[in-house]
Amino acid sequence: MKNQFLKIEKKSLVLKISDILDFKNGITFILIYVVYFIIGGGFNSLSWASTLYNQNSHDSHQEIGNNINVGFFYQVTISADASAKELDEYKEISILVRDQKKNVSDFSELLIKARNDRKKLIAFLYEKARYDAVVKIYINNFPLDKVLDYTSEVQASGLLSVVIQIKSGSIFSLNKVYLKSDEILPDSVRKNVMLALNQKVDASLLIKAGQNIVDALKKIGYPFAKIDRREVIADHINKKFDVVFFVKRGPSAFIGKIRVVGQKGITPEFVIYFSRLKKGQKYSSDSLKKAATVLRQLGVFASVRVYEGNTLDVDGSLPVIIEVSESPYRYFGLGVQFATVDGVSGNGYWGHRNLLGNAESLRVETAISRIGKSFNISDIDYSAAIIFSKPELFMPGITFNSGVNMKIERGDFYKSTSIIVASGYSYELSDKEAISVNMEMYRVIERYSYGADSYLGVVLPVEYVRDARVNKLNPTTGYRASFLIRPGYQLTRQAFYSTIKGSFSIYQILGADSPLVFATKVSAGLLLTSQDLFLLPITQRFYAGGGSSVRGYKYNEISPRNALGQAIGGNFFITLSLEARVSLTDKIGFVAFIDTGTVRRGASVHFSEFRSGSGIGARYNTFLGPIRFDVAIPLNRYKNSSRYAVYAGIGHAF
């Protein structure tokens, strides 16, 4: 006789008439249910009646798990030939372990959890290149795949015992890599797989290798490249495996129609022009990434996304979409820094990001310093500047800059008032390199207790910068290098001179997950003149000291001195800074540092004249950069100088 069963659901009674006629207990079941319903069980009696009925039908055990609503608890034991750490990982993956304090509504729910556990654990072990791993699960000593044959015996035991046995297996090494495709794959694609043979290669590296293949194809013009599937062929005898990537290259493409969405005040034509993308050029994923980068650097967009269409157009070209969101055109900001040896410094700025409609910018800045070091307001330093920039002048990558800068500065024995008018161009050589050429004209008046001097000059600064830091606000890897040459002519003294400066900083993290970063910076400069150094303004000579130079000393305190011990500046300097930065959490860290440097008249270096400072500091990371608090001690301070210095502000010292 075939298996007979009743499908019973709450608030409904479904009976097959043929089953009742063929099965002699059918009428008995109905009578029992009716009597119980009259007494008061109502529809809640359905579950009890179903259980009673199935207990009398030994042929129906195959369907019990799906048709009985019984709640019960289970207890899990998990064992493995693995380390304690690996065992904990298995427990974290297991749904049965996670939910064992909760009852399951029916037996089918327990079976589903057990089957999912087995799949997840096997997948996890395969990800670790353990391709001979075995996972077995028992419920009340019955194997998972056969437990349905013993449902009545299992349920009759009350609290269920679940045992998970894991044989982790051996770690397989990679033997060979195959790329299979119906289309021709360039050799450059095969070289980008980047998998080490005869080494442990887990699933994450295989996934990355597949992405490397796709990226390599997209870089050379195949926008729809993808990995159809990946197969692993395991050699269980030699504990090695081969991997096969089935690659779908797809058609090559040229950039077609470029569409801009999301812009408001800036014309779509300018966005396309600034992106460096051109209709008809060969598609490359790199060109789309660069377009997004340069548009972000423009400063007028809050977000930029550049992506290709899903299909080719009828002419075979690939549509490209530039999706932007504009930042508010007007902005302003304030900043504050503090040093015990220099007082409080503050700055404010206002700007407009899109003055004329094509991302022209105007910025007004003002700064004030040495607040608190003197109660006389006339001893405070001031500066103000107006800067105008127009990008993409003449050709892509060229930005025109023009501005006026006014300063009032005070030294040990002088007050300097200056105004500088500058105009020039900057050009992006690459996404990491830029060069700028400017022309500056300055007027400086210096007043002393014994008189005053006036200077009028012109300078042609040329600067090259290469910035390869990964994170410019809080770098952990990479470097930054700059070189500046400023040839000039002093009109009032009829003297030629030239300033040469260079700086190099490097950052290195000790391992991908290490909290320790070493940072180093070295700077040097040389001032060449056709006449005496004193024919140049005091503010154009070299000094060192301060929160971004040699800490522990006042701003510009390190300098050659006159007979009265006053700083007069030099024509040569060199500084070196070393920092060890340790991250305690994602937000909090601390640093230990040592800075040293010297400023001289003449290019010779005497190590006995170096001034050094060392100390420690704290960091709190924000989206604007780390807030820093440094305490430094001068190791060979000047007479009557402070024995320590405290600095606070936003941003690293370098």
Buried (B, 14 or more C-beta within 10 A) or exposed (E): EEEBBBEBEEEEBEEBEEEBEEBEEBEEBBEBBEEBBEEEBEEEBBBEBBBBBBEEBEEBBEBBBEBBBBEBEBEBEBEBEBEEEBBEBBBEBBBBBBBBEEEBEBBBBBBBBBEEBBEBBBEBBBBBBBBBBEBEBBBBEBEBEEBBEBBEEBBEEEEBBBBBBBBBBEBBBBBEBEBEBEEEBEEEBEEBBEBEEEEEBBBEBBEBBBEBBBBBBBBBBBBBBBBEEBEBEBEEEEBBBBBBBBBBBBEBBBBBEBEBEBBEEBEBEBBBBBBBBEEEEEBBBEBBEBBBEBBBEBBBBEEBBBBBBEEBEEEEBBBBBBBBEBBEBEEEEEBEBBBBBBBBBBBBBEBBBBBEEBBBBBBBBBBBBBBEBEEEEEEBBBBBBEBBBBBBBEEBBBBBBBBEBBBBBBBBBBBBBBEBEBEBBBBBEEEEBBBBEBEBBBBBBBBEEEEEBEBEBEBBBBBBBBBBBEEEBBBBBBBBBBBBBBBBBBEEBEBEBBBBBBBBBBBBBEEEEEEBBBBBBBBBBBBBBEEEBBBBBBBBBBBBBBBBBBBBBBBBBBBBEEEEEEBBBBBBBBBBBBBBBBBEEEEEBBBEBBBBBBBBBEEEEEEEBBBBBBBBBBBEBEEEBBBBBBBBBBBEBBEEBBEBBBBBBBBBBB
